Amino acid sequence: MNWKYYKRWNDIEEILAAFRRWKREDTEKNMKRIKAACITQTIHFINKDITKSEYSKRKVQEEITRYKHRLDRERTKYKILSEEVEEDGFVFVQNILKEPI
């Protein structure tokens, strides 16, 4: 075996290894990571009855409380921006869901 060629091959391997290390360090240094994300939702809770009775309005309010309890039970961080109640029983809830990643 010719040691001259072997020495060159070792040099090439060392250069490639150094290049790979440099490239990995460079990408790690410049890489950006997402720490948290949020989603803005507008939910339209609809009165399912045609009549505008107090019972149907109460059912919509119960659905909203069930939605909020589910968010609490799943430990979802949220913030309600607005909650608009219309006279016919429709409710618009606009909230932000914040999730750590």
C-alpha positions as CSV (number, residue, x, y, z in Angstrom):
1,M,0.0,0.0,0.0
2,N,1.3,3.4,-0.9
3,W,1.3,5.6,2.3
4,K,1.3,8.8,0.2
5,Y,-2.2,8.2,-1.1
6,Y,-3.4,7.0,2.3
7,K,-2.2,10.2,3.9
8,R,-4.0,12.3,1.3
9,W,-7.2,10.3,1.9
10,N,-7.0,11.0,5.6
11,D,-6.6,14.7,4.9
12,I,-9.6,14.7,2.7
13,E,-11.6,12.9,5.4
14,E,-10.5,15.4,8.0
15,I,-11.4,18.3,5.8
16,L,-14.9,16.8,5.1
17,A,-15.4,16.2,8.8
18,A,-14.4,19.8,9.6
19,F,-16.7,21.1,6.9
20,R,-19.6,19.1,8.2
21,R,-19.0,20.3,11.8
22,W,-18.8,23.9,10.5
23,K,-22.0,23.5,8.5
24,R,-23.9,22.0,11.4
25,E,-22.7,24.8,13.8
26,D,-23.6,27.4,11.2
27,T,-27.1,26.1,10.7
28,E,-27.7,25.7,14.5
29,K,-26.6,29.2,15.1
30,N,-28.8,30.7,12.4
31,M,-31.8,28.4,12.9
32,K,-34.9,30.1,14.3
33,R,-37.3,28.1,16.5
34,I,-41.0,28.7,17.2
35,K,-41.6,28.9,20.9
36,A,-45.3,29.5,20.9
37,A,-48.2,30.0,18.4
38,C,-51.7,31.4,18.6
39,I,-54.9,31.0,16.6
40,T,-57.6,33.7,16.5
41,Q,-61.1,32.1,16.3
42,T,-64.5,33.6,15.7
43,I,-67.1,31.1,16.7
44,H,-70.8,31.5,15.8
45,F,-73.0,29.7,18.3
46,I,-76.3,29.3,16.5
47,N,-79.8,29.1,18.0
48,K,-81.0,25.8,16.6
49,D,-84.7,26.5,17.2
50,I,-86.7,28.7,14.9
51,T,-88.5,30.2,17.9
52,K,-86.7,32.8,19.9
53,S,-87.7,31.4,23.3
54,E,-85.7,31.7,26.5
55,Y,-85.1,27.9,26.4
56,S,-83.3,28.1,23.1
57,K,-81.2,31.1,24.3
58,R,-80.3,29.2,27.5
59,K,-79.2,26.2,25.4
60,V,-76.8,28.4,23.4
61,Q,-75.4,29.8,26.7
62,E,-74.9,26.2,28.0
63,E,-73.1,25.3,24.8
64,I,-70.7,28.3,25.3
65,T,-70.0,27.2,28.9
66,R,-69.3,23.6,27.8
67,Y,-66.9,25.0,25.2
68,K,-65.1,27.1,27.9
69,H,-65.0,24.1,30.3
70,R,-63.5,21.9,27.6
71,L,-60.7,24.5,27.0
72,D,-60.1,24.6,30.7
73,R,-60.1,20.8,31.1
74,E,-57.6,20.4,28.2
75,R,-55.5,23.2,29.8
76,T,-55.6,25.3,26.7
77,K,-54.5,28.8,27.3
78,Y,-57.0,31.2,25.8
79,K,-58.2,34.8,26.0
80,I,-61.7,35.8,25.0
81,L,-61.5,39.1,23.0
82,S,-65.2,39.7,22.6
83,E,-68.6,37.9,23.2
84,E,-71.5,39.5,21.3
85,V,-75.0,38.3,22.1
86,E,-77.7,39.2,19.6
87,E,-81.4,39.5,20.4
88,D,-82.3,36.3,18.4
89,G,-80.0,34.2,20.5
90,F,-77.0,34.0,18.2
91,V,-73.7,34.5,20.0
92,F,-70.3,35.4,18.4
93,V,-67.3,34.6,20.5
94,Q,-63.9,35.8,19.3
95,N,-61.0,34.3,21.2
96,I,-57.2,33.6,20.9
97,L,-55.9,30.2,21.6
98,K,-52.3,30.2,22.8
99,E,-50.3,26.9,22.6
100,P,-46.7,26.4,23.6
101,I,-44.9,24.3,21.1
